[in-house]
Amino acid sequence: MGTWPLDAPWSKCLAQAPEGESLVLGLMSGTSLDGLDCCLARIAHGRQLPWPYEIVEAVTFPYSPDFQERLRLSPSLLPDDLMALDAELGMLWGKWVLDFLNMVRAGNPHRTERPLLLASHGHTVCHRPGSGYSLQIGSAAHLHAITGLPVVHDFRNGDIALGGQGAPLVPMGDALLFGDYDACLNLGGIANISWGPKPTVEEAPLRHACDLSFCNTALNFFASLAGLSMDTDGHLAAQGRRQEELLERWSSAIWYRQQGARSLDTAAFQAQFWNTALVGRFSPQDLCYNWCLHLAEVLERSMSPVAKTQAGKILVSGGGAAHPVLMHALQQNLDWHLVQAEPKVRDFKEALVFGLLGLLHHLELPNALGCSTGASANHRSGILCG
């Protein structure tokens, strides 16, 4: 794992970047448990910023309801059962990757180029940076054996070993691929944001970032109380009413009072934002609507210090970007201009960025920013299998 000083300029961080372009495949399985996102992208690399990219093809392979439940319960599994699930998931993903690549070739018979590598985030079982670890499953060994592709995986633990939170890692992609925006907001299972000046080769990487709160993890859970898998098009939230008790309860969560770099995992939702005392007291409609209001308040608080000096464009991606009630609440609370990413970027940005992080690992360049995670240095994280 190579390291670079936090104050090293981009020109030094990218000094060894060869001029060219690479085809990479990024995989993302998020906390919302929707499925596996596969994003095949061509990324041009060199010493100039930003790096141009093209999403060649992208698709989501959905998990069955039974498999979603197994993943949801994975933190409670005994070691033998967890390792069996790790192998099973890796084999399933390997099959899906082959299906995906065959689909791409079928759509363009003249496309014979294989991806340089496969970069897999894995599926997070638990994230405990305070205890020195983060655990993702989805066996890289099985992925490599089935696909024949080199697999870069385990991106978070290297950062934690350097004193970081192991998250967020996407800000490196925000800087290299989307640096023309003043901020990038991801509304996935967890909502997170990064912001900073437009990167130039003469200056050090500077991308502030933080996990804001839960997004689709919360909305999907509240929708499940109405027998739905998600709040499609915001239909539930659109029928809700403001409930001050909910807003006050959620705003007082201990997590918001933590100082310095911080990151979330799904266990914190049940521990800090939901308990059985709320069951039956509020409708799923009210819960969804008030969570939209709550998330808008959290974003406003997080960005208010920045807004005093700048208020520009925020690129919005993730499944929550397609939730009209949430988007309206966010825009109402901000002076910033929210720009919805085009559909492929909106739905596959995290998979795209992990493909980039795998490429940076291959090029022996930094792929994690200490200014975003709290690590002591910018560094090259991840493990290569194959």
N, C-alpha and C positions, 0 to 999 in steps of 0.2 A: 504494500500500500504506500504509494508515494505521497508526499506532502509538499505544499507550497505555502509560504507565509501569507497571512491574511492581507498584508499590504502589498503583495506582489501584483504588479499591473497585469492586465489581460495579455499584453505582449509577451510577458515572461511565462504566464500560465499556458499560453498557446504557442510558445516558441517552437515546439516540436511537432506542431500540427501540419501534416502533409497536405498539399493542395490536391483536391480531388473530390469524389463523391462516393458514398457507400449506401448499399441497400441493407437495411436492418429490420428486424421484426421484434416489436415490443409487445409484451403480454402484461395485462393488468387484471387482477381479481380484487375488487374493492370491498369495503366494509358493508356496502348496501346489498351484497350477495346476489346481484343481478345475473352475473355470469362472468365469462372470461372474455375480455376485450383483446382482440388481435389487430395490430396496426403495422402494416408493411409500408415503410417509408424510405424514400431516397433523400439523403441528407448531404449537402455540399459542405465541405469543411476546409479550413485554412486559417490564415491569421487575421482575416478581416471579419467584421461583425456587422449585422447579424448573419447567421448561417442560413442560407436558403434551404427549403425542404419541400418535398412533395409527398402527400399521402397517396400511395399507389392503390391501396385497397385496405379496407378495415371492416371488421364484422364482430358482432358479439355472439358467442355461443352461450345460450342461457342454461342455468342450472335447473334441474327439476326441483319441484317443491321438497321432495324427500332429501335431495342432496343439499339444498339450502339449509334445511334443518340440521343435517349432520355437520355442516360447516359452522352453523350458529352454536352448536353444542360442543365444538371441538376444544374449547378451553378447559372443559371438564373431563376430557378423556384421559385414561391411564396411558402411560408411555407406549406400551405395545400397540394399543388401539390407535394412538395418534400417529405412530410411525407407519402403521398399515394404511391410514388415511392419506398420509404424505405420499406414499408410493402409489396408491390408487389415483390420487389427484394428478400426480405427474404422468401416469399412463394415460389418463383421460385427456389431459392437455396435449400430450404428444399426438394422440389420434386426431384431436381437433386441429392442431397445427398442420398435420399432413392434409387433412380435408381442406383447410383454408388455402394452402399452397396449391393444391390441385385445382381448387376453384379459381384461383388467380390465373393459373396456366390455361384452364379451359376458356376463360374469358379473353385470353390473348395467347394463342398457340405459339406465337413467335417469341414470347417471353420465356427464355430458358435460364436466365440468371438466378442463381440461388442466393438467399440472403447471406451476408457476411457472417452474421451471428444472430442469436436469439437472446433477448434480454428479458428476464422474467422477474417481476416484482415478487411473485409468490402470493399466497393468501395468508393474511395476518391472523395468527391464533392469539397472540398476546404481545403487547408492546410495553416493556418495562425499562425504559432508559435509566430510571433511578436505581434499578437493581442490576444494571449493566448488560441488558440483553433485549433483543426483539426477535420473535419467532415467526417465521413464515414457512408454510408448507407448500408442496407441489414439487416433488422430487426432481431436482435438476439432472440427476443421474439418469432417471427414466426418460426425461425429456430429450436428453442428448442421445440416449440409446435408440429411441424410437425415430427421432427426426434426422439424426446424423449431423446436426448443427452444433457448433460450439454454443454453450449456454453461460451467460453471465447472470449471476443471481446473488442473493444475500447482500443487498446494497446497504442495509441499515446498521449492521453491527460494527462495521469499521468506523463509522461516524461516532457511535456510542463509545467505542474504545478510546476515542480522542476527546471525550468529555462532552460530546454533543447529544442531542435528543434523538438522533437517527431520523429526524423529520423536521421540517419538510425538505424533501430532496428535489421536488419539481422546480424550485426557483432557479436552478442552474439552467434548465430548459427555458424558463421564462426569460432569462437574460440572453441566452444564445439565439433562441428562435423567435421570441416575441418581445424583444427589447424596445421596439418602437412604441409599445404601450407603457403608460406610467405605472400601471399595476395590472396584475392578473389575479382574478378571483375564480377559484374552483369550487363548484357546488356539487361535490360528490357525496359519498357517505358521510364524510367529514368536510366541512367548509374550511378552506384555507386561502390565504392571500399572500402575495408577495408584491413588493413595490421598490422602486429605486430609480436612479437616473439612467438615461439611455447609455448603454455600455460603450466605451471607447477604448481603443487598444492602449492608450497612454495611462489610463486610470485603473486602480484596483477594482476587482469585482465588488459591487456593493448592492446587495439585494436583501432588504429586510423582509422577513416572512414570519408567519405564525399560523397555527391552527386557530380558527375562530370559535367553532363550536360544531355540534353535529348538524347535519343537513338532511340528506336522504335517509340516513339511519333512523333519525327521529320521525320524519314524515312517513316513512314506510311502516314503522312500528305503530304509529297512530292510525294509519290506514288499515292495518291488520285488525284493529279493534272493531272495524266496520266490515270485516271479512274480505278486505281487498289487499292486493299485494303492494299497491302504491297509490298515491293520490294523483291519478292521471289527470293532466291538464288543470290541476288545482281545483277539481270539482268539489272536494270536501271542504277545503279551506275557504272557498268562495261562499260557503253557507255558514261559516263560523262567525262568532261574535267575540269582541274583545273581552278578556277576563283578566282583571288586574291581579287577582290572586295568583294566577298562573305566571304572569309576567314577573311579579315580585319574587315568587319562589325560584323561578329559573335564574333570574338575574343575581340572586344571592348565592349561587353555587360556589363552593370552595374553589373550584378550578379557576374561576375568573380572577381570584385574588392571588394566584401564584405569580411570582415575579420572574423576570428573565425568560430564557428560552423554555418553551413548554410544548408538549404534544399530547394528543388524545389517543385513547383506544376505546373500543366499543364497550368495555366493561364499565367505563366511567358514566355511560348514559344511564344504566340501571342504578348505579350507586349514587349519582348526584342529581339526576334530572327526573327520575321516575320512581314512584314507590306505590305500594298497594293502596295507600290512603287516597290516591287519586282515582282509583278504579271506580267507574260508575258515576263519579261526580261531574265529569265534563264529557261532552260528546266528542266523538272523533273529529267532527267538523270544527268544534271550538279548539281542540288540541292542535290540529293542523294550522288553523288560522293564526293562533297565538304564537305558535312556533315560528311562523313567518315573520311576525312582528318582533319577536325576541331576537331572531337572527339579524334582522335589520338594525335593531338597537346595538347589538354586539359589534356589527360592522362599523356603524357610525362612531362608537366609542374608540374602536381600534384605529380608525383613519382620521379622527379629529385632529391629532397633533400634526399629521402630515398635511392635512387640508389647509392649515394655517400658512404653509409656504407653497403649496401646489395643489391644484385640483384639476386633474386631466382626464384621460381616458382609461377606463378599466375594461380589460377583455374578460368576458364571463364565459366559463365553460362548465362542463359537467351536467348531469341529468337535471339538477335544480334550475339550470338556465331555461329549461322548457316548462317551468312552473310559473304561470303568469301572475298568480297572487304573490308569490315570493318575489319575483322580479319587480313588481309594482311597489311592494313594501321597501325593498332595497333602494330603489330609485327615489322614493319619497323621502328617505332619510339621508340622502347624499347629494352634495353639490357636484360630484363627479359624474361624468357621462359614462353610462354602462353600455358597452358594445357587445352584443351577442356574437360569439364566434360562429363562423360558418359551420353547418351541421357536422361535418366529419371531424373538425377540430373540437367542436363542442362535446361530441360524444366520445372521442378517442384521444383527447389531449394527453392524458396521463400515460396511456400505452405508447403514444408517440414519444413522449419525453423519456420514458424508461428505455426505449430503443436508442435514443440519443445517449443516455447515461452508459448503456452498454458499449456504444461506439466509442465514447470518450475513454472508457476502460481499455478497450482494444488499442486505441491510439496512445495509451499511456499518458493521458491528460487528466487533470482534475475533473471530477464529476460531482463533487459535493462542496457547497459553500459554507465555510464556518460561520460567516456573518448571518446565515439563515438558520443554522442548526444549533449554534452555540459551541461547535467543535473548536479546538485550539488552532486549527489550520484548515485551509482548503486542501482537499485530498482526493485520491483515487480509490473509491470504495467498490466493493463487489468481489466475487470469487468466480473464476473461470472453470467450467466443467467441460472437458473435451478439447 
